[in-house]
Amino acid sequence: MMNRFYTWMLAVVAGCILLPATAQESTVQVKDIVRCSDTAVEVHYTDGQKRILDFYGPDLVRIFQDPAGGSMRDPEAHPEARILVENARQSLRQRTAVGKDEQQVNVTVSDLQVATDRMTVSFDAATGQMSISGQEGLIVQETRPIQIEPRQVTLHLSMKEGECFYGGGMQNGRFSHAGKVIQIANTNNWTDGGVASPAPFYWSSEGTAFCSTPSPPDVTTSAPAPPVRWC
């Protein structure tokens, strides 16, 4: 049986975030947000779904959702592989350039907002869509409901005019992907247009970054109009 849960990771200025989606595109309202640990909260939807946000740092959050239910867990890989590093929070504090005290996570929940000292994740009650803000204002937001299916996940994110995107692993012959479709899969092709070392990660000229598991087959970055679409 194929695992249908999906996670992604978006870095906000100096942090990241992971998220999955609902099984079909529809408007689902947010019911409430409940704290489930010192660093994690559950977002409850009116259709019974829940989305889990676990803050690894003040600007680093992992977001997880499984349409079949269940708690946050490691991504599955076939053949079997360890996707997440061990003791991620401890490693982050040891390797970061800032002091340990600055990496302490103080998570607060107020209505449909979850905040740390450096970022705020907000949910629209009517649409269920998420937005992320930093200390200088809005960073990125969902522009359409997320879809998660057995072999495809589609996520639509806003993009700013002139924003550039880089990453996806070794994309031979190109490095700037705004307005383009890129394939994140090993095509075993080392010539122009081929992909030999794919990585489900990108970063933006606006100071955000995104990492997903499992890897999507291709990515669309539509410019100048949003959204950025992973499909």
N, C-alpha and C positions, 0 to 999 in steps of 0.2 A: 504494500500500500504506500502510495506516495505521500510524503509529509507536506502539508499545505501551509504551515506557518512560515512567516517571512519576517526578516528584520533588516533595518537599514540604519545607517549611521551618518549623521550630518554634523559637521563641525561648524560651530558658530563663533567666528573670530578666532577663538583659541580652544574650541571644544567640538564635541561630536554628538550625534544622535542616531538611534536606530528605530525603524518603524516598519510594521506590516499593515494588512488591510482587510477589508470586508470582502466577501465572496462575490458580490456583484455590485455594480454601480447603482446606488440609490441614496436618497437622503435619509440619514439616520440621526436622530437627535441624541444629544448628550444628556444623561440623566443626572449624574453626579461624579465627583472625584473623591476618592477615599484613600487616605494614607494606609499603606500596608507594611512599611518599615521606616527606619530613620531616613533612608535615601530613596524609597520607591513609593509610587502611588498607582492606583488603578483608576482608569477612566471607564465608567460604565455607560453603555448605550442602551437606548430603548428597545433594541432588538435582541438584547441579551449578550451582545458582544462586550468584551473588555479589552482595553489597551493598557499595557503596563509601561510606565516610565521609571527607569532606575538611573539615578544620577551618580556617575562615577566621579564627577568633579563639579565645581560650580558652573562650568560651561561645557560639560561632557555628559550626555545622557543617552542611555540605550533604551530604545522603544521596541516593544514586542507585542504582537497580537497573533492569535491562532483562531481561525474561524471555528475550529472544532472544540475550542476551550482549552483549559489547562493553564498552568503557571509558567512563568518565564523559565527557559531552559536553554542549554547550548544548542546551536544549529546542528542539524544532521548532515552528514556527508557520506556519499557513496562513490568510491570505496571509503571505508571509515577513516576519519581524520579528525584531529583536534583543531577546531576552528578558533576558539577563544583562548587567550593566554591565561595562565593560572595567576591568581592574586593580582588581578589587573589594577585594582585601586592602590595596592601597596607599590606596585611597579611604577604607576603614574607619579606618585609622590616622590619616589626615589629619583626619577629621571627628569622631572620637571625643573625648569630654571628658577621657578619661584619657590618661596619657602613652604615648609610643610603646613604651617598654620593657614596660609592662603589657599591651600587645597582642601581644607575642611569644607564639608558640604552642609549648608543650612537650607533645608527645603521647607518652603511654606506653601500651604494650600489656602486659596481664598476664592470661593465660588468656583468658577471654571478656569482658574489660573493656577499654575504651579510655577514657583519662582525660586531662584537661588540669588546669590549676591551679584551674579553676572548675566543671567538670562531669565526670560519669562516665556513659558509655553502656555498659550491660551487656546481655548476651544470655543467655537461658535455653537451656541446651544441649539440653534435651529438646523444647521447643516452638519454638525459634527466635525467640521474641518478644523485643522490645527494651524496655528501661526506661531512663529518664534521671533522674539525680539531680544536685542542686546541693549547695552547701555546707551547706544546712540539711536535707538528706534527699531522699526521693523527690519528683520533680516530676510525672512522667507516665509511663505505661507502656502498651504494647499489651495489649489484653485478649483479642483473637482474632487469628488469622493474617490478614495483609493479602491482599487479592485485587486483581489487576490484569487487566483484560480489554480487548478492543479499544476499547470505548466507555464503560467504567465502571471506576472504581477505588474500592474500599471499604476504609477504614481505621478501626479501632476503638481509641479511646484512653480511658484512665480519666479520670474527673472527680471532683472533691471535692464534698462536700455544700455547697450554697450557692454554688458557683462560677458566675460569670456570664461570658458570651461576647459580644464586640462585634466588629463589622467586617463583611466581606462586601461592602464598597463602599457605595453609596447605597441602603440598604434603606428605601424611603420609608414613613414612618409608624411606624418602630420602630428601636430601637438595641440593645436587650438581647435576646439570642437563646437563652438557656438554656431547654431543653425545647421548642424550636421547630424547624421545618424552614424553612430559608431557601434561596432560589434564587439562585445566583450565575451569572446570565446576563442579558443585556440584553433585557428585556421591552418596552423602549420605552414604558414606562408611568410617568408622573410622579405618579400619584395614590397613595393609601394602598394598600400591598401591592405596589406595582410596584417594579421595579429598573431604574434608568436608567444607572447607572455601576457595574457590578459589579467586584469585586476579590477574588481568591481568597486572602484574608488575614483572620485573626481574631486577637484577643488576649483574654487571660483575666484575670479579677480575681485569679487566683493567680500572676500574673507570668509567664505563658507566652504565646507567640504562634506562629502557624502560617501558612505561605504555601505554596501548592502550584502546580505546573505540570505538565500543563495544568490549567486551571480545571475543577473538578468541576461538574456541572449543579446540584446542590443539596446542602445540608448538613443533617444531623439532629443536634441536641443534646438528648439524652435525660436528663431529670432527674426524681427525684433519683438514679436508678440509672444507672451507666455503661452503655455507653460513649458517647463522642462519635462519631457515625458520619458519614463523608463518603460519599455514594453517588450 
